[in-house]
Amino acid sequence: MRKTLLGGLVAGIAAMGTAAVGTAANAKDTLTAVHAFPETLIYTKSFLDFVSKVNERGKGVVRIEVRGGPEAIGMFQQPDAVRDGVVDMVYTPGSFYGGAVPEKDALVASNLTAIEARANGGIDLVDAIHQEKMGVKYLGWFDSGVCYNLWMVKQPKLDAEGNLDVSGIRLRGNAVYNAFFTEYLGAQVIDLPTTDVYSGLERGVVDATGWTQIGLIDLRWNEFLNYRIEPCFFSTDLGVIVNLESWKSLSEDARTILTEVAIEHEKASVKALKAKRDQDFAALDAQGMKAVELTGKARTSYLAAAREKTWGRMKRLMEDSRQGAGNYDRLIELFYDPALDAK
């Protein structure tokens, strides 16, 4: 919505948006958008599907112009870009701006989907926190219900109690996993962005990584990774955030369309990505991917540590913020159901 683009990002995103100018002219309100990951990745395809739905339903009212992905604005710079009004909308993991909104860890450690969190008020609370702390509207939690596995090149080692032993492993980390990887697994991590992991695996810089149940084939990491550790842990925290001034400047009809389509896409993406997970696992199994299951106490401890180390990180960062940790217990209540882990 804003007419002025900031700094050195102007040329890159403006050039990518030129082709969309003519079609956008039919809409009263236009939002510019970027996405964190390349177009080939399933999660980006999901976001682009959402964009298509908005543009179809919003004809003459509202339109989203996609300006590209990390090639337009670096994936870690995108949250600042939407906060500052360089673009109006970003589809990105909350973990990419966790320093500003540590409450995103409630989604990371969640065992619910956006469907339940929308119904119980969890997403409304997350939206209010985003507006207060970052000046952005949290429009929707997309592609939820997908958890993470640890994927390895070499056959994993288990200790005498059946716990995963990562000694000697060059484990790729990032902001999503590191509390769990370092504080529980005791791993020495090498931080790499998603776009550098393929070459990191190819050159032997890393020989293990966390990643979601979906997308390994899209990224071609399956060319190197041969083992999947079960159980899976965490949840994707991919969401759409909108510059708050841009959001408020939209017509009421435009905001209604965006909200309705976002809620519908939250539901549809859960179903679509579960089907995609099953397809990917079948393809990986056919290629020889082997699953290594942690069992008994080792399994229980592994899952509990992933959740509790992440909650601990969230609480520490919340306590350090000006707003404090007053929402901590409420966030856990809204995004975690202990009964589901008992099944």
PEGI-V919444 format. One record per pair of residues at least 4 apart in sequence whose ideal C-beta (glycine too) atoms are under 8 Angstrom apart, sorted by the first residue. I is the first residue (numbers start at 1). J is the second residue. D is the distance in whole Angstrom. If there is no record, write none. Layout:
[[I	J	D] [I	J	D]]
This chain:
[[1	29	7] [1	30	7] [1	31	6] [1	32	8] [1	88	5] [1	243	7] [1	245	7] [1	246	4] [1	249	5] [1	250	7] [2	85	4] [2	88	7] [2	243	7] [2	245	7] [2	246	6] [4	85	8] [5	9	6] [5	10	4] [5	13	7] [5	14	6] [5	86	6] [6	10	7] [6	81	8] [6	84	6] [6	85	7] [6	86	5] [7	86	8] [9	13	6] [9	72	8] [9	73	6] [9	77	8] [9	81	7] [9	86	5] [10	14	6] [11	15	6] [12	16	7] [12	68	8] [12	71	8] [12	72	5] [12	73	7] [13	17	6] [13	32	7] [13	34	7] [13	67	4] [13	68	7] [13	72	5] [13	73	6] [13	86	7] [13	87	6] [14	18	7] [16	67	5] [16	68	4] [16	72	5] [17	21	7] [17	32	6] [17	65	5] [17	67	5] [20	24	5] [20	65	4] [20	66	8] [21	25	7] [23	63	7] [24	30	5] [24	63	5] [24	65	5] [26	59	7] [26	60	6] [26	63	7] [27	58	7] [27	59	7] [27	60	6] [27	61	6] [27	62	6] [27	63	4] [28	60	7] [28	61	6] [28	62	7] [28	251	6] [28	254	7] [29	61	7] [29	62	4] [29	63	7] [29	249	8] [29	250	5] [29	251	6] [29	254	4] [30	62	7] [30	63	5] [30	64	8] [30	65	6] [31	62	7] [31	63	7] [31	64	5] [31	65	7] [31	88	4] [31	89	5] [31	242	7] [31	246	6] [31	250	8] [32	64	8] [32	65	5] [32	67	5] [32	87	5] [32	88	5] [32	89	7] [33	51	7] [33	64	5] [33	65	7] [33	66	5] [33	67	7] [33	87	6] [33	88	7] [33	89	4] [33	90	7] [33	91	7] [34	66	7] [34	67	5] [34	68	6] [34	69	6] [34	72	5] [34	73	5] [34	78	6] [34	81	7] [34	87	5] [34	89	8] [34	90	6] [34	91	8] [35	39	8] [35	44	5] [35	47	5] [35	48	8] [35	66	7] [35	68	8] [35	69	5] [35	90	7] [35	91	4] [35	92	7] [36	44	8] [36	69	7] [36	70	7] [36	75	4] [36	78	6] [36	90	7] [36	91	6] [36	92	4] [36	93	7] [36	96	7] [37	41	4] [37	43	6] [37	44	5] [37	69	6] [37	70	7] [37	75	7] [37	194	6] [38	44	6] [38	69	6] [38	70	7] [38	71	8] [38	195	7] [39	44	5] [39	45	7] [39	48	7] [39	69	6] [40	44	7] [40	218	6] [41	45	7] [41	215	6] [41	218	5] [41	219	7] [42	46	7] [42	214	5] [42	215	5] [42	218	6] [42	273	7] [42	276	6] [43	47	7] [43	142	8] [43	143	5] [43	214	8] [43	215	7] [43	236	8] [43	238	6] [44	48	6] [44	69	7] [44	91	8] [45	49	6] [46	50	7] [46	142	6] [46	143	5] [46	265	8] [46	269	5] [46	272	7] [46	273	7] [47	51	7] [47	91	4] [47	142	7] [47	240	7] [48	52	7] [48	66	7] [49	53	7] [49	265	7] [50	54	7] [50	142	7] [50	240	7] [50	261	7] [50	262	7] [50	265	5] [51	55	6] [51	64	5] [51	66	6] [52	56	6] [53	57	6] [53	261	5] [53	264	7] [53	265	7] [54	58	5] [54	62	7] [54	63	7] [54	64	5] [54	257	7] [54	258	6] [54	261	5] [55	59	7] [55	63	5] [55	64	6] [57	257	6] [57	260	8] [57	261	6] [58	62	4] [58	63	6] [58	254	7] [58	257	5] [58	258	8] [61	251	7] [61	253	5] [61	254	5] [61	257	6] [62	250	7] [62	251	8] [62	253	8] [62	254	4] [62	257	6] [62	258	7] [64	89	7] [67	72	5] [67	73	8] [67	87	6] [68	72	3] [68	73	8] [69	75	8] [70	74	6] [70	75	4] [70	78	8] [70	195	6] [73	77	5] [73	78	5] [73	81	5] [73	86	7] [73	87	7] [74	78	7] [75	92	7] [75	96	7] [75	193	7] [75	194	7] [75	195	8] [76	96	6] [76	193	7] [77	81	6] [78	82	7] [78	87	8] [78	90	5] [78	92	5] [78	96	7] [79	83	6] [79	90	6] [79	92	6] [79	96	6] [79	97	4] [79	100	7] [79	134	8] [79	241	7] [80	84	6] [80	86	8] [80	97	8] [81	86	4] [81	87	5] [81	90	7] [82	86	7] [82	87	6] [82	88	7] [82	89	6] [82	90	4] [82	136	6] [82	241	6] [82	242	7] [82	243	5] [83	100	8] [83	134	6] [83	135	6] [83	136	6] [83	243	7] [85	243	5] [85	245	7] [85	246	7] [87	243	8] [88	242	6] [88	243	5] [88	246	4] [89	139	8] [89	240	6] [89	241	7] [89	242	5] [89	243	8] [89	246	8] [90	240	7] [90	241	6] [91	142	7] [91	238	7] [91	239	7] [91	240	5] [92	96	5] [92	97	7] [92	238	7] [92	239	7] [92	241	7] [93	176	7] [93	236	7] [93	237	5] [93	238	5] [93	239	8] [94	98	7] [94	101	7] [94	104	3] [94	107	6] [94	108	7] [94	237	4] [94	238	8] [94	239	6] [95	104	6] [95	108	7] [95	174	7] [95	175	5] [95	176	5] [95	237	6] [96	175	7] [97	101	6] [97	104	7] [97	134	7] [98	102	6] [98	104	6] [98	105	7] [98	175	6] [98	317	7] [99	317	7] [100	133	6] [100	134	5] [101	129	6] [101	130	6] [101	133	5] [101	134	6] [102	313	7] [102	314	5] [102	317	3] [102	318	5] [102	321	7] [103	126	7] [103	129	5] [103	314	7] [103	318	7] [103	327	7] [103	331	6] [104	108	7] [104	126	8] [104	237	5] [105	109	6] [105	310	5] [105	311	7] [105	313	6] [105	314	4] [106	110	6] [106	122	8] [106	126	7] [106	314	7] [106	331	4] [106	332	7] [106	334	7] [106	335	4] [106	336	8] [107	117	8] [107	126	7] [107	141	6] [107	144	8] [107	235	6] [107	237	4] [107	239	8] [107	335	6] [108	176	6] [108	234	5] [108	235	6] [108	237	5] [108	310	5] [109	234	7] [109	235	7] [109	306	7] [109	307	5] [109	310	4] [109	311	6] [109	314	8] [109	335	7] [109	336	7] [110	117	7] [110	144	8] [110	235	5] [110	335	4] [110	336	6] [111	235	7] [111	336	6] [111	337	6] [111	340	5] [111	341	6] [112	116	4] [112	117	5] [112	122	8] [112	144	8] [112	235	8] [112	335	6] [112	336	7] [112	337	6] [112	340	8] [113	117	7] [113	144	4] [113	145	4] [113	266	8] [113	270	5] [114	118	6] [114	123	7] [114	140	7] [114	141	4] [114	142	7] [114	144	4] [114	145	8] [114	266	4] [114	267	8] [114	269	8] [114	270	7] [115	119	7] [115	144	8] [115	266	7] [115	267	6] [115	270	6] [116	120	6] [116	122	8] [116	337	8] [117	122	4] [117	123	5] [117	126	8] [117	141	7] [117	144	8] [117	334	6] [117	335	6] [118	122	7] [118	123	5] [118	141	8] [118	263	6] [118	266	6] [120	334	5] [121	125	6] [121	334	6] [122	126	6] [122	331	8] [122	334	4] [122	335	5] [123	127	6] [123	138	7] [123	140	7] [123	141	6] [124	128	7] [125	129	6] [125	327	7] [125	330	7] [125	331	7] [125	334	6] [126	130	6] [126	138	5] [126	141	8] [127	131	6] [127	137	7] [127	138	4] [127	139	8] [128	132	6] [129	133	6] [129	138	8] [129	327	7] [130	134	5] [130	136	5] [130	137	7] [130	138	4] [130	241	6] [131	135	7] [131	136	7] [131	137	6] [131	138	8] [131	244	6] [132	323	7] [133	321	7] [133	323	7] [134	241	8] [135	243	7] [135	244	5] [135	245	8] [136	241	4] [136	242	6] [136	243	6] [136	244	6] [137	241	7] [137	242	4] [137	243	8] [137	244	6] [137	247	4] [138	239	6] [138	240	8] [138	241	6] [139	239	7] [139	240	4] [139	241	7] [139	242	6] [139	258	6] [139	259	7] [139	262	5] [140	239	6] [140	240	5] [140	262	4] [140	263	7] [140	265	7] [140	266	5] [141	237	8] [141	238	7] [141	239	5] [141	266	6] [142	238	5] [142	239	6] [142	240	6] [142	262	8] [142	265	6] [142	266	6] [142	269	5] [143	236	5] [143	238	5] [143	269	5] [143	270	8] [143	273	5] [144	235	6] [144	236	6] [144	238	8] [144	266	7] [144	269	7] [144	270	6] [145	235	7] [145	236	8] [145	270	5] [145	273	7] [145	274	7] [146	212	5] [146	213	6] [146	214	6] [146	235	7] [146	236	5] [146	273	5] [146	274	8] [146	277	6] [147	212	7] [147	213	6] [147	232	4] [147	233	6] [147	234	6] [147	235	6] [147	236	8] [148	176	8] [148	177	8] [148	210	5] [148	211	6] [148	212	5] [148	213	7] [148	232	6] [148	233	6] [148	234	4] [148	235	8] [148	236	8] [149	210	7] [149	211	7] [149	212	8] [149	213	6] [149	228	5] [149	229	6] [149	230	7] [149	232	5] [149	233	8] [150	164	8] [150	208	6] [150	209	8] [150	210	6] [150	228	8] [150	229	4] [151	208	7] [151	209	6] [151	210	7] [151	211	6] [151	216	7] [151	221	7] [151	225	4] [151	227	7] [151	228	6] [151	229	8] [152	156	5] [152	169	7] [152	207	7] [152	208	4] [152	225	7] [152	226	7] [152	227	4] [152	228	8] [152	229	7] [153	201	7] [153	207	4] [153	208	7] [153	224	6] [153	225	6] [153	226	6] [153	227	8] [154	169	8] [154	207	6] [154	226	8] [154	227	7] [155	226	8] [155	227	6] [155	290	8] [155	292	8] [156	164	6] [156	165	8] [156	227	6] [156	229	6] [156	292	5] [157	164	8] [157	165	4] [157	167	8] [158	162	5] [158	163	7] [158	164	6] [158	165	6] [158	292	8] [158	294	8] [158	298	8] [159	163	5] [159	164	8] [159	165	5] [161	297	7] [161	298	6] [162	294	6] [162	295	6] [162	296	6] [162	297	7] [162	298	4] [163	294	7] [163	298	5] [163	301	7] [163	302	7] [164	185	7] [164	229	6] [164	294	6] [164	298	7] [164	302	7] [166	171	6] [166	181	8] [166	185	5] [166	186	7] [166	187	5] [166	208	7] [167	186	8] [169	187	7] [169	207	6] [169	208	5] [170	188	8] [170	190	6] [170	204	8] [170	205	7] [170	206	5] [170	207	5] [170	208	7] [171	181	6] [171	185	8] [171	187	5] [171	188	7] [171	189	5] [171	190	7] [171	206	7] [171	207	8] [171	208	5] [171	209	7] [172	189	7] [172	190	6] [172	191	8] [172	192	5] [172	197	6] [172	200	6] [172	206	4] [172	208	7] [172	209	4] [172	210	7] [173	177	5] [173	178	5] [173	181	5] [173	182	8] [173	187	7] [173	189	3] [173	190	7] [173	191	5] [173	192	8] [173	210	7] [174	178	7] [174	191	6] [174	192	7] [174	193	7] [174	210	8] [176	210	7] [176	234	7] [176	237	8] [177	181	5] [177	189	8] [177	210	4] [177	234	8] [178	182	6] [178	189	6] [178	191	8] [179	183	6] [179	309	4] [179	310	6] [179	312	7] [179	313	4] [180	184	5] [180	185	7] [180	233	7] [180	234	8] [180	305	6] [180	306	5] [180	309	5] [180	310	6] [181	185	5] [181	187	5] [181	189	5] [181	210	7] [182	186	7] [182	187	6] [182	188	8] [182	189	6] [183	305	8] [183	309	5] [183	312	8] [184	302	8] [184	305	4] [184	306	7] [184	309	6] [190	200	8] [190	205	7] [190	206	5] [192	196	5] [192	197	5] [192	200	5] [192	205	7] [192	206	7] [193	197	8] [194	219	7] [196	200	6] [197	201	6] [197	206	7] [197	209	6] [197	219	7] [197	221	6] [198	202	6] [198	219	6] [198	220	6] [198	221	6] [199	203	6] [199	205	8] [200	205	4] [200	206	5] [201	205	8] [201	206	6] [201	207	7] [201	209	8] [201	221	6] [201	223	8] [201	224	4] [201	225	7] [202	224	7] [209	221	7] [209	225	7] [210	234	8] [211	215	7] [211	216	6] [211	219	8] [211	221	7] [212	236	6] [213	232	6] [213	277	5] [213	280	7] [213	281	7] [214	273	6] [214	276	5] [214	277	5] [214	280	6] [215	219	6] [215	280	8] [216	221	5] [216	222	5] [216	225	7] [216	280	7] [216	284	7] [217	222	5] [217	280	6] [217	283	6] [217	284	7] [221	225	5] [222	284	6] [222	287	6] [222	289	7] [225	289	8] [226	288	7] [226	289	6] [226	290	7] [227	289	7] [227	290	5] [227	291	8] [227	292	6] [228	284	8] [228	289	6] [228	290	7] [228	291	5] [228	292	7] [229	291	8] [229	292	5] [229	294	7] [230	291	5] [230	292	7] [230	293	5] [230	294	7] [231	293	8] [231	294	7] [231	299	6] [231	302	7] [231	303	6] [233	302	7] [233	303	6] [233	306	4] [233	307	8] [234	306	6] [234	310	7] [240	262	7] [242	246	6] [242	247	5] [242	258	8] [243	247	7] [244	248	6] [245	249	6] [246	250	7] [247	255	7] [250	254	4] [250	255	5] [250	258	8] [251	255	7] [252	256	6] [253	257	6] [254	258	6] [255	259	6] [256	260	6] [257	261	6] [258	262	6] [259	263	6] [260	264	6] [261	265	6] [262	266	6] [263	267	7] [264	268	6] [265	269	6] [266	270	7] [267	271	7] [268	272	6] [269	273	6] [270	274	7] [271	275	7] [272	276	6] [273	277	6] [274	278	7] [275	279	7] [276	280	6] [277	281	6] [278	282	6] [279	283	6] [280	284	6] [281	285	6] [282	286	6] [283	287	7] [284	289	4] [285	289	6] [293	299	8] [294	298	5] [294	299	4] [294	302	5] [295	299	5] [296	300	7] [297	301	6] [298	302	6] [299	303	7] [300	304	6] [301	305	6] [302	306	7] [303	307	7] [303	341	7] [304	308	6] [305	309	6] [306	310	7] [307	311	6] [307	336	7] [308	312	6] [309	313	7] [310	314	7] [311	315	6] [311	332	7] [312	316	6] [313	317	6] [314	318	6] [314	328	7] [314	331	8] [315	319	6] [315	325	6] [315	328	5] [316	320	7] [317	321	7] [318	323	7] [318	324	7] [318	325	4] [318	327	7] [318	328	6] [319	324	6] [319	325	5] [327	331	5] [328	332	7] [329	333	6] [330	334	6] [331	335	6] [332	336	5] [337	341	8] [338	342	7] [339	343	7]]
